[in-house]
Every structure is written in structure tokens, then in C-alpha cells.
Amino acid sequence: MTETTTGSARQDGRKPKRGGTVTWACAPGFPPAVIFPFTPAERMGTRNVLEFQALMYSTLYYFGSSGQPEVDYARSIAEPAQWSDDGLTVTVRVKPWKWSNGETLCADNVLFWVNLMKVKGDRYGEYVPGYFPDNLTDYGKRSEDTVYFTFDKAYSQRWVLMNQLSTITPLPKAWDRTAEGPANASGDPADVEAVYAYLMAEQGDILDEGNAARTRWPDSPIWSVVSGPWRLKSYTLEGVVTFVPNEHHSGPNKPYLDEFRQIPTFSDEEQYEMLQKGPRGEGAIQVGYLPLSFATEPAESPDKGGPNPLDHYRLVPQTAYCIRYISLNYNNPTVRGKLFAQPYLRQAVQLCLDQDSAVRDIYQGYAYRQNGPVPMFPKTDLVSPGQREGAWPLPFDPDRARQLLEANGWDTSVTPAVCVRPGTGPGEAGEGIPAGTPLTFLLRYVEGRPALTRLMQQLRADAAKAGIDVRLEEVYGSVLVAEDAPCEAGPDCLWEACCWNGGWVFHQPTGEILFSTGAGGNFGHWSDARADELIAKTVTTDDIQALYEYQDYIAEQVPVIFTPNFPIRLFEVSEDLYGFEPINPFGMIAPENWHYLED
């Protein structure tokens, strides 16, 4: 067992070394599939956004670099936002940093993105109808380096910063073009459709699971223009991604390393075997992750971890400010969609998920129970008092789940249970559920993760006790999120329930992105007028009671099935690699800070 050490850069008096390579073995199932940072919901994930795009294309504001859930203004493209006295208009000044092609970052780069959202918001995973930029009455350019946004009413200024302005990634003028030549999408929304079509053509088919189109990204005159600390050197047919420093990066964190390599893995078992070989020598891994199923001894706490079974690495849990859940498809046109529309059915499924035993027996104490839509860890006063104290409306109780189903028209003497009282009245199964309907649905989940497999199997066994037949299917990760994607009700929208072993990382844990009607992150298209009303309150006030009321309602309605939460990764970091900590609470990585020490 290795002792846990700190990542302090100069703990022995030596200075950081310029040069060297770090190879990172990534989680299985999710090769980077989208380079254009205007990412659609079906590809909006940690692997695409935080571990790939963000290294090259910096967002307007940078979050969490000190380990705290706040803005890092030194690393941000923009200066702190300035508000008008009436609280309606926010003004943002862009620093005179450079793009890698020599362009100066400017107001037009910001407006380019906002115009894309204005016209093509339905193709961006963080867009929420009625919110940014729909909630603007005016926006534009005050000067070459300053933009302004005037809102339709006064909102929480922290919410605007954390959840609205945070969606902006400035885009270079070099991208503002079509195949015929330069365009003006930054100044004229009428040009957006053609520019978007051109950029998506340069991107390649986002649903294609092959890497042929991706191998062309490094030499693209579009994607090679970057603002972040890294640029893409190569993307191989085998899925190996290599970054090198962007020598024109203007920010304060310039990379020490010569190269940062990301290599694919295909299972937790393969990852563990690679790490067992150690961090030195040909093909060695300097950064990987300890699969939860290989954590041999209980953790002291999720953020500190437990004894490390691997030599020559230090164990660094990345506990992020997130929730995890199983998505349900409310737009499924079959009876499955009608089943999910019934709150009692969702409540019954949630009652059959034994989070406490999973935390103890499957995750070895690295996980913790997630009671609702506000992260339980790190501990904050944003969690409602009832949930904070364990008063969860739906604790594990298969008997209560069975009784709930029986009270709503189901015969649970068999599994799957059978609808015996159709209709929409009291004690009846609900709209669109005929007599004789079996209570069964297909839950697809990402393959290659033994701990997740055990959780899904446990849910299936416990749900069967209540009469719910949960059919399971393992699917390769990127295929799962592409096929079980947000879709309009119709004959092609047939996925039922899915779990990609993830959820959502928050800046500010209001619910507009996940649970508002039509939101980009509302994966299953749940819609509830009361939820919309409560969410609207959380974004217009800093009164914490509004957040409490919203989260308690969501915890009871369970639009998704909440699953145990755990660190995004249990990083295994080579004992001679420094600058890795502090861990970013929003799931980002900062390989520009990583370094070896001089001899």
C-alpha cells in the first residue's frame, strides 16, 4: 500500500521542470466525439466538454480552480461583471488575450456565441427555453472589448453569473464563415444558420462512432484556432488523443508538459491491469483511475478515500458538486411513456433502490446517498433541512412500493405486476394504461463498470419484490448516450430508461437546466407546471427558502431515479507528478498545472 501524499509542487525544495509527457488512461466507453463546443444534449458529458473541449476553448468565466466552487477571475477571459443600479443590465469586459492565430479576443467573439444560442439554442445541451438568451430584452456591443446584456426582469446576480454567463464560450472570427467565405454571425443572427451548418460539417457526424472524421480535427483551419492552454496535436483511428501546449496562450497557466496524451480503455478491468504495471516505462500510465469495484478497503470519506491498493501512485478522489440519476423517457410513445408519467410509479421505483447498502457494499464507502436534486456533498446549507437530517420522502422500502402500486390499480401477486384497474380516477392506474398491461421497462446502462452493474442488478432484484420487472441491457457508453438521447415523441423515440453512470455537475444547483419544461438537460422531457413555477422562484431570488421548496418537491416527484453519488474519479496519480491538486469541484482537469520536478 502506498501512503497518500500531497501534490505540493515544491515540498522538497526542487523547482517545477519544463517538459515531459503525461499519459492518462480514460474511463471506458466515451471517446471525445464533439470538438465544436456548441455541444448538443446527447453529447453533453464530462468526457467531451470538461476533459477535451475546455482544454482548447476557454469559457468566458473559469470556475473552481482553487478547489472552491467560485469563479477564478485570473483564469477567466472576462473581468468581473458590472451591474446597473436597477439590476437589469450586466456589462462584461473581455481581456485583450490572443487566439492562437493572432486574433485578439473581443466582444464579437462573445456575441458570436450568444447569437448561436439565440438561433440554434435547441441544439445546445445547456439551453433552457425562456432563459438565456431568451430572457434578454437587449444585448450587444458597447465597445470592441465590452458587451452588455439587459434582462427582462431582475434575477439573482449570482445565478446569472454561475448559470447564465457560464454558458458562454467565446468563438474566434476565424470560425465565423461558411464554405463560400467569411460571414457575420457575430453581428447578424441571419448568418447563424449557414455558419452553424458549416461548422457542423467541419465537425463531422456527431453520431458516428468511428474516428475517421476525428483524425482530421488537429489540422483543421477551424479547430486548430484555440484560446485555451492546449491545442490538439493528433487524434488517431484507435482513439488516442494527444495535446501539446498552445504557445500563444495568454492566460496565467501555461503548460509545463511537452505533451498530454489521453488513451482509451474498454473496461475497469483493463484500467486496473494497466495501473498495476506502474507509472514508469514504455506504455506506462501516469494518471488513471481506481475503479470503484477495485477499492479493496472502506474509505474514510468520499473526498479523502481509503488505502490505495496500487504502488507508486497516490489516490486523489475527485468529489464534484453533482447529482447522479437514471433518466426516464416521458416522450416514449408506447405505454412505457404513460407509465413514467405516473408519479406513484416513479416513487415505487425509487423506493426499490437501496442506496445505503450500495454505499456500504458496492462502493466501499466512496459513495453517499443522493436524496434529491441538490448535491449532498460537499455539505452545504443549500440542502433543505429535512433532507439534510435524513427526512427523505422515499427511503428504501419495497413493501411500501408494492402497497403504492396496489393502491393505484396493480395486481402485485405476480412479477411483472398487471394493471387490473385502468382509468384516471382515484385508485386507478392512470391515463393510457390499459387493463392487462405488465409493469415492465427496459433499463439500459453503460458497460464496463462492474460497480454500476451490481447496482443495476440489485435494483432489478429489489424491484421484483414489489412487482416491477426491470429488464437490463449493457451498452457501450457513447452508443448509449447517442441512441437514448432527447427526442420528440414519435416512432423513433423508443428508449425507456437509461443510466450512463453519471448525472449533472452544477455551478448553482437551481433546476432550470434539468427539470424545466423543454430544457436542454431535461433528458427525458419531463414537464410539470408546479416544478416550472418553483424553479422560476429559485432564479429570481437569493432567498434559500425558494431552493428548499423546489428541491423537496423534486425529491417527492422523482422525475429521475436518484442513485448513489460518488467521486467522478478516484484518480491514481504518479507519485512523481505534481500540481495535480487541488481538485476542481466542477469536474474540470488542469493538465497545464501538472509537472515533474527538476533533478
C-alpha positions in Angstrom: 0.0 0.0 0.0 1.3 3.5 -0.8 0.9 6.4 1.6 -1.3 9.3 0.4 0.9 12.3 -0.3 0.1 15.8 -1.3 0.7 17.3 -4.8 2.6 20.2 -3.4 4.9 21.5 -6.2 7.9 22.4 -4.1 7.7 20.3 -0.9 11.3 19.2 -1.2 12.7 22.5 -2.4 13.0 21.5 -6.1 11.5 23.6 -8.9 9.0 22.6 -11.5 10.5 21.1 -14.6 9.7 22.2 -18.1 9.0 19.2 -20.3 7.9 15.6 -20.0 4.8 13.7 -21.0 1.7 12.6 -19.1 -0.4 9.7 -20.3 -3.9 9.4 -19.0 -5.9 6.3 -19.2 -9.5 7.5 -19.6 -12.8 5.9 -18.5 -14.2 3.3 -20.8 -17.0 4.0 -23.3 -16.7 7.7 -24.0 -14.1 8.8 -26.6 -14.3 12.5 -27.4 -17.0 12.7 -30.1 -17.5 16.5 -30.4 -14.9 19.2 -30.8 -17.3 22.1 -31.6 -18.0 23.4 -28.1 -21.6 24.2 -29.0 -22.4 20.7 -27.8 -25.9 19.1 -28.2 -27.5 17.4 -25.2 -26.8 13.9 -26.5 -23.1 14.6 -26.3 -23.0 16.9 -23.3 -20.8 15.0 -20.9 -17.7 15.2 -18.9 -15.5 13.5 -21.4 -16.5 15.8 -24.3 -16.8 19.1 -22.5 -14.6 19.2 -19.4 -11.8 16.8 -20.4 -11.5 17.7 -24.1 -13.1 20.9 -25.4 -12.3 23.0 -22.3 -8.5 22.4 -22.7 -8.6 24.2 -26.0 -11.6 26.6 -25.9 -11.8 28.6 -22.7 -15.2 29.7 -21.4 -16.0 33.3 -20.6 -15.5 32.6 -16.9 -13.4 29.9 -15.4 -14.8 28.0 -12.3 -13.3 26.2 -9.4 -9.5 26.2 -10.0 -8.7 26.7 -6.3 -10.8 23.8 -5.2 -13.6 26.2 -4.2 -17.0 26.5 -6.1 -16.3 30.0 -7.2 -15.1 32.0 -10.2 -11.3 32.2 -10.8 -11.1 35.7 -12.4 -7.3 35.4 -13.0 -8.0 32.5 -15.3 -11.2 34.0 -16.9 -11.3 35.6 -20.3 -13.7 38.3 -18.8 -13.3 40.8 -16.0 -15.9 40.7 -13.1 -19.3 41.5 -14.4 -20.7 45.0 -13.6 -24.4 45.6 -12.9 -26.6 48.6 -13.4 -28.3 50.1 -10.4 -31.7 48.7 -11.4 -30.3 45.2 -11.6 -31.4 44.6 -15.2 -28.2 45.2 -17.2 -24.9 43.4 -16.8 -21.8 44.6 -18.6 -18.8 42.4 -19.3 -15.4 43.4 -20.5 -13.1 40.9 -22.3 -9.4 40.9 -21.6 -7.1 41.5 -24.6 -5.9 38.0 -24.8 -5.0 36.3 -28.0 -6.2 33.4 -30.1 -3.6 31.1 -31.4 -3.9 32.6 -34.9 -3.1 36.1 -33.5 -6.6 37.4 -33.3 -7.4 39.5 -30.2 -10.2 38.2 -28.0 -13.1 40.7 -28.3 -16.7 41.5 -27.8 -17.6 40.0 -31.2 -16.3 36.6 -30.0 -18.8 36.7 -27.2 -21.7 37.8 -29.4 -20.9 35.1 -31.9 -21.7 32.5 -29.2 -24.8 34.3 -28.0 -26.2 34.6 -31.5 -25.7 30.9 -32.0 -27.7 30.3 -28.8 -30.4 32.7 -30.0 -30.9 30.9 -33.3 -29.8 27.3 -32.6 -30.4 27.0 -28.8 -32.3 23.8 -29.3 -29.1 22.2 -30.4 -27.1 23.3 -27.3 -27.2 21.0 -24.3 -27.4 23.8 -21.7 -30.0 25.8 -23.4 -33.3 26.3 -21.5 -36.3 27.8 -23.3 -37.2 31.1 -21.7 -33.8 31.6 -20.1 -30.5 32.9 -21.5 -30.6 34.4 -24.1 -34.5 34.3 -24.4 -34.7 36.3 -21.1 -32.8 39.3 -22.6 -34.7 42.3 -23.9 -31.5 43.7 -25.4 -27.8 42.7 -25.8 -24.9 44.0 -27.9 -21.5 45.6 -28.1 -20.6 48.8 -26.1 -17.0 48.8 -27.5 -14.6 46.4 -29.1 -13.9 44.7 -25.8 -17.2 45.2 -23.9 -20.7 43.6 -24.2 -23.9 44.2 -22.3 -27.0 42.1 -21.6 -30.3 43.6 -20.4 -32.6 41.1 -18.8 -36.4 41.1 -18.8 -36.5 41.3 -15.0 -34.2 41.3 -12.0 -32.6 37.9 -11.4 -30.3 36.6 -8.7 -27.0 38.1 -9.8 -25.1 35.1 -8.5 -27.4 32.8 -10.6 -26.8 34.9 -13.7 -23.0 34.6 -13.2 -23.0 30.9 -12.3 -25.7 29.5 -14.6 -26.2 32.0 -17.4 -22.9 33.8 -18.3 -21.2 30.4 -17.6 -22.8 29.0 -20.7 -20.8 31.3 -23.0 -17.7 30.1 -24.8 -16.2 33.0 -27.0 -15.6 31.8 -30.6 -13.0 33.3 -32.9 -13.7 35.3 -36.1 -11.9 32.6 -38.0 -14.9 30.3 -37.3 -17.4 33.0 -38.5 -17.6 31.7 -42.0 -19.3 29.4 -44.5 -17.8 27.2 -47.2 -18.0 30.3 -49.5 -16.0 32.6 -47.2 -16.3 34.9 -44.2 -19.7 35.6 -42.7 -21.1 37.9 -39.9 -22.8 35.6 -37.4 -21.4 37.7 -34.6 -23.2 40.8 -35.8 -26.2 39.4 -37.7 -28.2 36.5 -36.5 -29.4 35.9 -40.0 -26.0 34.5 -40.8 -26.1 31.9 -38.0 -27.9 29.1 -39.8 -25.3 28.9 -42.6 -22.3 29.3 -40.3 -23.7 26.6 -37.9 -24.2 24.2 -40.8 -20.6 24.9 -42.0 -19.1 24.3 -38.5 -21.1 21.1 -38.0 -19.9 19.8 -41.4 -16.3 20.6 -40.3 -17.0 18.7 -37.1 -18.3 15.6 -38.8 -21.3 13.4 -37.9 -21.6 13.5 -34.1 -23.4 10.2 -34.0 -20.7 8.3 -36.0 -18.8 6.1 -33.6 -15.7 5.8 -35.8 -12.7 8.1 -35.5 -12.1 8.8 -39.2 -13.5 12.3 -39.1 -11.9 13.0 -35.8 -8.4 12.3 -37.1 -8.8 15.4 -39.3 -9.5 17.8 -36.4 -5.9 18.6 -35.5 -5.1 20.0 -38.9 -8.4 21.8 -39.4 -8.2 25.5 -40.1 -11.2 25.8 -37.8 -10.5 23.6 -34.7 -6.8 24.5 -34.7 -7.6 28.1 -33.6 -7.7 27.9 -29.9 -7.8 30.2 -26.8 -7.0 27.7 -24.1 -3.7 26.4 -22.8 -3.7 23.4 -25.2 -4.1 22.6 -28.9 -4.8 19.2 -30.4 -1.7 17.5 -32.0 -3.3 14.3 -33.1 -6.4 12.0 -32.8 -5.7 8.5 -34.0 -8.0 5.9 -35.5 -7.5 4.0 -32.3 -8.8 6.9 -30.3 -5.6 8.2 -28.8 -5.7 11.9 -28.2 -2.6 14.0 -27.9 -2.4 17.6 -26.8 0.6 20.0 -26.9 0.8 23.5 -25.4 -0.8 26.4 -27.2 2.3 28.6 -27.4 0.1 31.7 -27.9 -2.0 31.1 -24.7 -2.4 34.5 -22.9 -3.7 33.2 -19.6 -1.6 32.8 -16.4 -1.4 29.0 -16.5 1.0 28.0 -19.3 1.7 24.2 -19.5 4.9 22.7 -18.1 4.5 19.5 -20.1 5.6 18.8 -23.7 2.6 16.6 -24.3 -0.6 15.4 -22.6 -1.9 12.1 -24.0 -5.3 10.6 -23.4 -5.7 6.9 -24.3 -8.9 4.9 -24.4 -9.7 1.9 -22.2 -12.6 -0.5 -22.6 -13.3 -1.8 -19.1 -12.5 -1.2 -15.5 -10.5 -4.4 -15.5 -8.3 -3.2 -18.3 -7.7 0.1 -16.5 -6.6 -1.7 -13.3 -4.3 -4.0 -15.2 -2.6 -1.0 -16.8 -2.1 0.7 -13.5 -0.7 -2.4 -11.8 2.3 -2.1 -14.2 3.2 1.2 -12.6 3.8 4.8 -13.9 7.2 4.3 -15.5 8.5 2.5 -18.6 7.1 2.0 -22.1 3.4 2.4 -22.3 3.1 3.4 -18.7 0.2 5.4 -17.2 0.9 8.5 -15.1 -2.8 9.3 -14.5 -5.6 6.9 -14.4 -8.4 6.0 -12.0 -9.1 3.3 -9.4 -12.3 1.6 -10.4 -14.7 1.6 -7.5 -15.1 -2.2 -7.8 -11.3 -2.5 -7.1 -11.4 -0.3 -3.9 -10.4 -3.1 -1.5 -10.9 -1.3 1.8 -13.5 1.2 3.0 -13.0 4.9 2.5 -12.6 7.3 5.4 -14.9 9.6 3.5 -15.7 10.2 -0.2 -13.3 13.1 -0.6 -10.4 11.5 1.3 -10.6 7.9 0.2 -9.1 4.9 1.8 -5.9 2.8 1.5 -4.5 2.6 -2.0 -4.1 -0.9 -3.4 -1.6 0.4 -6.1 2.1 1.1 -5.5 3.8 4.2 -6.9 0.6 6.2 -7.2 -1.3 8.5 -4.8 -5.1 8.2 -4.6 -6.9 11.5 -5.3 -10.7 11.4 -5.2 -12.4 14.0 -7.4 -15.6 14.7 -5.5 -17.6 17.1 -7.7 -20.7 19.2 -7.0 -23.1 16.9 -8.8 -26.0 14.5 -8.7 -26.4 11.2 -10.4 -29.6 9.5 -11.7 -31.4 7.2 -14.1 -33.2 9.1 -16.9 -36.7 8.1 -17.9 -38.2 8.8 -21.4 -41.5 10.6 -21.0 -41.7 11.0 -24.8 -41.8 7.3 -25.4 -45.0 6.9 -27.5 -45.8 3.4 -26.1 -47.3 2.6 -22.8 -43.9 2.9 -21.2 -44.1 6.7 -21.5 -47.6 6.6 -19.9 -46.1 4.6 -17.0 -43.3 7.0 -16.4 -45.8 9.9 -16.4 -47.4 8.5 -13.2 -45.7 9.9 -10.0 -46.7 6.8 -8.0 -44.8 4.6 -10.5 -41.7 6.7 -10.3 -41.9 6.8 -6.5 -42.3 3.0 -6.4 -39.1 2.5 -8.5 -37.2 5.0 -6.2 -38.4 3.1 -3.1 -36.8 -0.1 -4.6 -33.3 1.4 -4.9 -31.3 0.6 -1.8 -28.8 3.4 -1.7 -27.5 2.8 1.8 -26.4 -0.8 1.2 -24.9 0.2 -2.2 -22.8 2.8 -0.5 -21.6 0.3 2.0 -21.3 -2.9 0.0 -20.8 -1.9 -3.6 -18.9 1.4 -3.3 -16.9 0.7 -0.2 -17.8 4.0 1.4 -16.7 6.1 -1.5 -20.3 6.9 -2.3 -23.1 8.7 -0.4 -26.8 8.8 -0.7 -28.3 11.3 -3.0 -31.7 12.4 -1.8 -32.8 14.9 -4.4 -31.7 17.5 -6.9 -29.2 19.4 -4.7 -25.8 17.7 -4.1 -25.5 16.3 -0.6 -21.7 16.5 -0.7 -19.7 18.7 -0.2 -22.0 19.6 2.7 -23.7 23.0 2.3 -26.7 24.8 3.8 -28.2 24.7 0.3 -29.7 21.2 1.1 -33.1 21.5 2.6 -33.2 20.9 6.4 -35.4 17.8 6.1 -33.2 16.1 3.6 -30.0 17.2 5.4 -31.4 15.5 8.5 -32.4 12.3 6.7 -36.1 13.0 6.3 -36.2 11.7 2.7 -39.7 11.1 1.3 -38.7 7.9 -0.4 -36.3 5.7 1.6 -35.6 2.2 0.5 -38.8 0.2 1.2 -40.0 -2.4 -1.4 -43.1 -3.3 0.7 -44.2 0.3 0.6 -43.6 0.4 -3.2 -45.8 -2.7 -3.6 -48.5 -1.2 -1.5 -48.3 2.0 -3.5 -48.8 0.1 -6.8 -51.7 -2.0 -5.3 -53.4 1.3 -4.2 -53.1 2.5 -7.8 -54.7 -0.4 -9.7 -52.0 -3.1 -10.0 -52.0 -6.8 -9.1 -48.6 -7.3 -7.5 -49.1 -11.0 -6.7 -47.0 -11.7 -9.9 -43.9 -10.1 -11.4 -44.4 -8.2 -13.6 -47.4 -6.8 -11.9 -50.5 -6.4 -14.0 -52.9 -3.5 -14.4 -56.3 -4.5 -13.1 -57.9 -1.1 -12.6 -57.4 1.1 -15.7 -58.6 4.7 -15.7 -57.8 8.1 -14.4 -59.8 8.2 -11.2 -58.7 7.6 -7.6 -57.1 4.2 -7.2 -56.7 3.6 -10.9 -53.5 3.2 -12.9 -53.6 6.4 -15.0 -54.1 7.7 -18.4 -53.1 5.5 -21.3 -52.5 2.4 -19.3 -54.9 -0.4 -20.4 -56.1 -3.3 -18.3 -53.6 -6.2 -18.6 -50.6 -4.0 -19.0 -47.5 -5.7 -17.5 -45.3 -3.5 -15.2 -42.0 -3.8 -17.0 -39.5 -1.5 -18.6 -36.0 -1.7 -20.2 -33.1 -0.1 -18.3 -30.0 0.3 -20.5 -26.7 1.2 -18.8 -23.1 1.7 -19.7 -21.0 -1.4 -20.0 -17.5 -1.9 -18.5 -18.3 -0.6 -15.0 -18.7 -3.5 -12.5 -19.9 -1.4 -9.7 -22.7 0.1 -11.8 -23.6 -3.4 -13.0 -24.0 -4.6 -9.4 -26.2 -1.5 -8.6 -28.4 -2.2 -11.6 -28.7 -5.9 -10.7 -29.6 -5.0 -7.1 -32.3 -2.6 -8.3 -33.7 -5.3 -10.6 -33.9 -7.8 -7.7 -35.5 -5.4 -5.2 -37.9 -4.0 -7.7 -39.1 -7.5 -8.5 -40.2 -7.8 -4.8 -42.7 -5.0 -5.5 -43.9 -6.4 -8.8 -41.7 -4.2 -11.1 -39.9 -6.1 -13.8 -36.7 -4.1 -14.7 -35.1 -5.6 -17.8 -31.4 -4.8 -18.1 -29.1 -4.3 -21.0 -25.4 -3.2 -21.1 -24.4 -0.8 -23.9 -21.1 0.8 -24.9 -21.1 4.3 -23.3 -21.0 6.6 -26.3 -23.5 4.4 -28.2 -25.9 4.6 -25.2 -25.9 8.4 -24.9 -26.3 8.8 -28.7 -29.2 6.3 -29.0 -31.0 7.0 -25.7 -31.0 10.7 -26.4 -33.6 13.5 -26.0 -36.1 13.0 -28.7 -39.6 14.3 -29.8 -42.5 11.9 -29.2 -42.8 9.6 -32.2 -42.0 6.2 -33.6 -38.2 6.7 -33.3 -38.3 7.8 -29.6 -38.4 4.3 -28.1 -35.7 4.2 -25.4 -37.3 3.7 -22.0 -34.8 4.3 -19.1 -31.0 4.7 -19.2 -28.1 5.2 -16.9 -24.7 6.4 -18.2 -23.2 6.2 -14.7 -23.4 10.0 -14.4 -25.7 12.9 -14.0 -25.1 16.6 -13.8 -22.4 18.8 -12.4 -23.8 22.1 -11.1 -22.4 25.6 -10.6 -25.5 26.8 -8.8 -28.0 24.0 -8.0 -31.2 25.6 -9.3 -33.2 23.3 -11.5 -33.8 25.1 -14.8 -31.3 23.1 -16.9 -32.5 19.7 -15.7 -36.2 19.9 -14.8 -37.7 22.9 -16.6 -40.0 22.1 -19.5 -38.0 21.8 -22.7 -34.6 22.4 -21.1 -31.5 21.0 -22.9 -30.5 18.9 -19.9 -34.0 17.6 -19.4 -33.0 14.4 -21.0 -36.4 12.6 -20.8 -38.6 15.6 -21.5 -40.4 15.7 -18.1 -42.8 18.5 -17.8 -44.5 19.8 -14.6 -46.1 23.2 -14.2 -45.6 23.3 -10.5 -41.9 22.5 -10.9 -41.5 25.2 -13.5 -43.1 27.7 -11.1 -40.8 26.7 -8.2 -37.7 26.8 -10.4 -38.6 30.3 -11.6 -38.5 31.4 -8.0 -35.0 30.0 -7.4 -33.5 32.1 -10.2 -35.1 35.4 -9.3 -34.2 35.5 -5.6 -31.3 34.5 -3.3 -33.8 33.5 -0.6 -32.7 30.0 0.3 -36.3 29.0 1.2 -37.1 29.0 -2.5 -34.4 26.5 -3.2 -35.6 24.3 -0.3 -39.2 24.3 -1.6 -38.0 23.4 -5.1 -35.8 20.5 -4.1 -38.3 19.0 -1.7 -40.9 18.9 -4.5 -38.5 17.3 -6.9 -37.4 14.7 -4.3 -41.0 13.7 -3.9 -41.9 13.8 -7.6 -38.7 12.0 -8.7 -38.6 13.0 -12.4 -35.4 10.9 -12.5 -34.5 8.0 -10.3 -31.7 9.2 -7.9 -28.8 6.9 -7.5 -25.9 6.9 -5.0 -23.4 9.7 -5.6 -19.6 9.1 -5.7 -16.5 10.9 -6.9 -16.3 11.5 -10.6 -13.0 9.6 -10.5 -10.7 8.1 -7.9 -7.6 9.5 -9.6 -4.4 7.5 -9.5 -1.6 9.9 -9.9 2.1 9.0 -10.4 3.9 9.8 -7.1 6.4 12.0 -9.0 3.8 14.1 -10.8 2.9 17.4 -9.0 0.5 20.2 -9.4 -2.5 17.9 -9.7 -4.3 19.2 -6.6 -6.4 21.0 -5.5 -9.2 19.1 -7.2 -11.7 21.1 -9.2 -15.2 20.7 -7.7 -16.9 21.1 -11.1 -15.2 18.2 -12.7 -12.6 20.0 -14.8 -9.0 19.0 -15.1 -6.0 21.3 -15.4 -3.1 19.4 -17.0 -1.4 22.8 -17.7 -0.6 22.8 -13.9 0.8 19.2 -13.9 4.6 18.9 -13.8 7.6 16.9 -12.7 10.4 18.3 -10.6 13.9 19.2 -11.7 16.6 16.8 -10.7 
